[in-house]
């Protein structure tokens, strides 16, 4: 009765991987499956399910994904020789052929999706299809290999994902499934669940531009077809922006996601909901802060213009944010911000000006007194925009508050700036103020020191022409 129990048997060792050149048991059946259209109708569903499961097999990126049987033997032998005879990390010829067979099978699935109205209108088939798409698409993104040092003038080639021949067909299948109207909407809602949407949007960080273009199109279609996923898509994109602005400062797909948001903003109903205003204030305006803003600024500026076109009061949020994140030491960024400022000002009304006219005057004063003549010239061209000129010149309260800040720089530029265009533009603006409000003009002129025409080293070095490079 006191005899101890016998010890458990030792665990069975895992099966060794197949040797180089041997057939992988997971992949061998894929070569023997007939075409779906070549079998009787009652066998097509079972055959389709088998092909979906076999297409879920993943491959590494050690060699070319498209190859025929004859070339496979040669590539496998060459890879084994390059590896010094160790074939543990070298794909076999069977694997190489199976990779191309998998791509052909995916193409067949796309064709079946287009031609058969009933094949994918089955929950079991659709669920297995999206399980296969998850296995192929939602993955750890590959990083480009560091370039070897070479000619500094040589242009860097864009990153090309080695798995793209498979990924492109998988994305095409997903696009067809989302777009087709004869697949029932409740079935789409079940398979395109929140976890799938989140995983799909995380792929926007891909280095491959082709993948980001597919993702942009597919996300557009999901947003238009599945209204239940709209709030989720907006929320996930905002969370990606938060991580980008406040943590990583690196993301490859900001421009594409802003293009998606632009089409979404364009469809907002008026008056704009509070949640959409929160998205503007917390997620979009802070995108002016990162150092890489130039890579996506056209799309961001377009989103700002769409918002203020629907509600002019949002200029009270956008313009102070633009001034808060104003760039320093980068003339090209400052010109971009001035362009955006002009676009937003098209929708500013008189009752919006009190919310930002003082910080705007201080920022314009610094820009006009900057060292780069192109920035000063672009700022002076703001007065050529009809709406900006009306607000700055004809509004009595705005004119009386802003001109005292701007007058010293305008006067100095008109008399002593080294660049002729800046001198002419400044003098023209002063003439406009003199014609509009001569009393205010004389008051500001009287406040200018009598010796202002002499440079006393008081910080007006921008008026002098920079020395020529030797």
Secondary structure, DSSP 8 states (H G I E B T S, - for coil): -------------------TTS--HHHHGGGT---GGGS-HHHHHHHHHHHHHHTT----SSS-S---HHHHHHHHHHHHHHTTT--TTS--HHHHHHHHHHHHHHHHHHHHHHH-SSTTSSHHHHHHHHHHHHHHHSS---------S--TTS-------TTHHHHHHHHHHHHHHHH-SSS-HHHHHHHS-HHHHHHHHHGGG-S-HHHHHHHHHHHHHHHHH-GGGHHHHHHHHHHHHHHIIIII---S-HHHHHHHHHHHHHT--SS--HHHHHHIIIIIGGGGSSTTGGGTHHHHHHHHHHHHHH-GGGHHHHHHHHHHT--SS-HHHHHHHHHHHHHHHTT--GGGGGGTHHHHHHHHHHHHTSS-HHHHHHHHGGGGSHHHHIIIII-HHHHHHHHHHHHHHHHHHHHH-SSHHHHHHHHHHHHHHHHH-HHHHHHHHHHS-TTTTS--SSS-GGGS------
